[in-house]
Amino acid sequence: MPDQKRIKFEIATPERVVLKDEILQVTVPTIEGDITILPKHSPLVSILKPGVLELKKIDGSLEIISVSGGFVEVLLNKTIILADTAERAEEIDLERAEEARKRAEESLKNLRDIDATQFANLSAQIEKELARTRSARKWRNLKGR
């Protein structure tokens, strides 16, 4: 019989499975706001927005993951995230993420005749890099670095 105080959790991107583990809870950034999922959470499907996932692991430690969008599905004691991109915070080079965000913002400023597609692409890039930066900073703060 499954442990009723744990959630089977999986996060995957088109390229890889980022994490597959049992956890105590996860907070996810959805378009409706951040949602904390605990064991026995009501089933739901929601769209993720770029942001920071916070997972509380069985040993009490926190795992921080940056996502740039996708979907979350919650079933009884099982949560699956299909993300456009996802990176564990410890894998993120903070300086490179900040530089990428600055480049995207400069590109947005320098474009005079921008169409809706270009604007959407640059805005999505900025949001992704902001999420990566927030994740890396949060992880560094947790680890005292």
C-alpha positions as CSV (number, residue, x, y, z in Angstrom):
1,M,0.0,0.0,0.0
2,P,1.4,3.4,-0.9
3,D,2.5,5.8,1.8
4,Q,-0.3,8.3,2.3
5,K,2.2,11.0,3.5
6,R,4.2,11.0,0.3
7,I,3.7,12.1,-3.3
8,K,5.2,10.3,-6.2
9,F,6.7,13.1,-8.2
10,E,8.1,13.4,-11.7
11,I,9.2,16.3,-13.8
12,A,10.2,15.8,-17.4
13,T,11.1,17.9,-20.4
14,P,11.2,16.9,-24.0
15,E,14.9,16.1,-23.5
16,R,15.1,14.3,-20.2
17,V,13.6,13.3,-16.9
18,V,14.8,16.0,-14.5
19,L,13.7,14.4,-11.3
20,K,11.7,11.3,-10.3
21,D,11.3,10.8,-6.5
22,E,8.9,10.6,-3.6
23,I,8.4,14.0,-1.9
24,L,6.4,15.5,0.9
25,Q,5.1,18.6,-1.0
26,V,5.8,20.8,-4.0
27,T,4.9,24.4,-4.8
28,V,4.4,25.1,-8.5
29,P,3.9,28.4,-10.4
30,T,0.7,28.2,-12.4
31,I,-1.1,30.9,-14.4
32,E,-3.6,31.1,-11.5
33,G,-0.8,31.6,-9.0
34,D,1.4,29.4,-6.9
35,I,-0.1,26.2,-5.8
36,T,1.3,24.0,-3.0
37,I,0.5,20.3,-3.5
38,L,0.4,18.0,-0.5
39,P,-0.5,14.3,-0.2
40,K,-4.2,13.6,-1.0
41,H,-4.5,16.9,-3.0
42,S,-7.5,17.2,-5.2
43,P,-6.9,16.1,-8.8
44,L,-6.2,18.9,-11.2
45,V,-4.5,19.9,-14.4
46,S,-3.0,23.4,-14.8
47,I,-0.8,25.4,-17.0
48,L,2.6,26.3,-15.6
49,K,4.1,29.8,-16.0
50,P,7.8,30.4,-15.9
51,G,9.0,30.3,-12.3
52,V,10.4,28.4,-9.4
53,L,9.4,25.0,-8.2
54,E,10.0,24.2,-4.5
55,L,10.0,20.6,-3.4
56,K,10.2,19.4,0.1
57,K,12.0,16.0,0.1
58,I,11.5,13.1,2.4
59,D,14.6,14.0,4.4
60,G,13.3,17.6,4.9
61,S,15.6,19.2,2.5
62,L,14.4,21.6,-0.3
63,E,15.0,21.1,-4.0
64,I,14.7,24.2,-6.2
65,I,13.9,23.8,-9.9
66,S,13.4,26.5,-12.5
67,V,10.7,25.9,-15.2
68,S,9.8,28.0,-18.2
69,G,6.3,26.7,-18.7
70,G,4.4,23.5,-19.3
71,F,1.7,21.6,-17.5
72,V,1.1,20.0,-14.1
73,E,-1.2,17.1,-13.4
74,V,-2.1,16.1,-9.9
75,L,-3.5,12.7,-9.2
76,L,-4.1,11.0,-5.9
77,N,-0.6,11.1,-4.3
78,K,1.1,11.5,-7.7
79,T,2.2,14.7,-9.4
80,I,3.6,14.9,-12.9
81,I,5.1,18.0,-14.5
82,L,5.7,18.2,-18.2
83,A,7.8,21.3,-18.6
84,D,9.0,23.1,-21.7
85,T,12.4,23.5,-19.9
86,A,13.4,22.6,-16.3
87,E,16.7,22.9,-14.5
88,R,17.8,22.1,-11.0
89,A,19.0,25.3,-9.4
90,E,22.4,23.9,-8.6
91,E,22.9,23.3,-12.4
92,I,22.2,27.0,-13.2
93,D,25.1,29.4,-13.8
94,L,23.7,32.5,-12.2
95,E,26.0,34.9,-14.1
96,R,25.2,33.4,-17.5
97,A,21.4,33.5,-16.7
98,E,21.6,37.2,-15.7
99,E,23.6,37.9,-18.9
100,A,21.1,36.1,-21.1
101,R,18.2,38.1,-19.5
102,K,20.1,41.3,-20.1
103,R,20.7,40.4,-23.7
104,A,17.0,39.6,-24.3
105,E,15.9,42.9,-22.6
106,E,18.4,44.8,-24.8
107,S,17.0,43.1,-27.9
108,L,13.5,44.1,-26.9
109,K,14.5,47.7,-26.4
110,N,16.5,47.9,-29.6
111,L,13.7,46.6,-31.9
112,R,11.6,49.4,-33.4
113,D,9.3,47.5,-35.8
114,I,8.7,44.4,-33.8
115,D,5.9,42.0,-34.7
116,A,3.8,40.1,-32.1
117,T,5.7,36.9,-32.6
118,Q,9.1,38.5,-32.0
119,F,7.7,40.3,-28.9
120,A,6.2,37.1,-27.5
121,N,9.5,35.2,-28.1
122,L,11.6,37.8,-26.4
123,S,9.2,38.2,-23.5
124,A,9.2,34.4,-23.0
125,Q,13.0,34.4,-23.0
126,I,13.1,37.2,-20.4
127,E,10.6,35.3,-18.2
128,K,12.6,32.1,-18.5
129,E,15.9,33.8,-17.6
130,L,14.2,35.6,-14.6
131,A,13.0,32.2,-13.4
132,R,16.4,30.7,-13.7
133,T,18.0,33.6,-11.9
134,R,15.4,33.4,-9.0
135,S,16.0,29.7,-8.7
136,A,19.8,30.0,-8.6
137,R,19.6,32.8,-6.0
138,K,17.1,30.9,-3.8
139,W,19.3,27.8,-3.9
140,R,22.5,29.8,-3.1
141,N,20.7,31.4,-0.1
142,L,19.6,28.0,1.1
143,K,23.1,26.6,0.8
144,G,24.7,29.8,2.4
145,R,26.7,30.6,-0.7
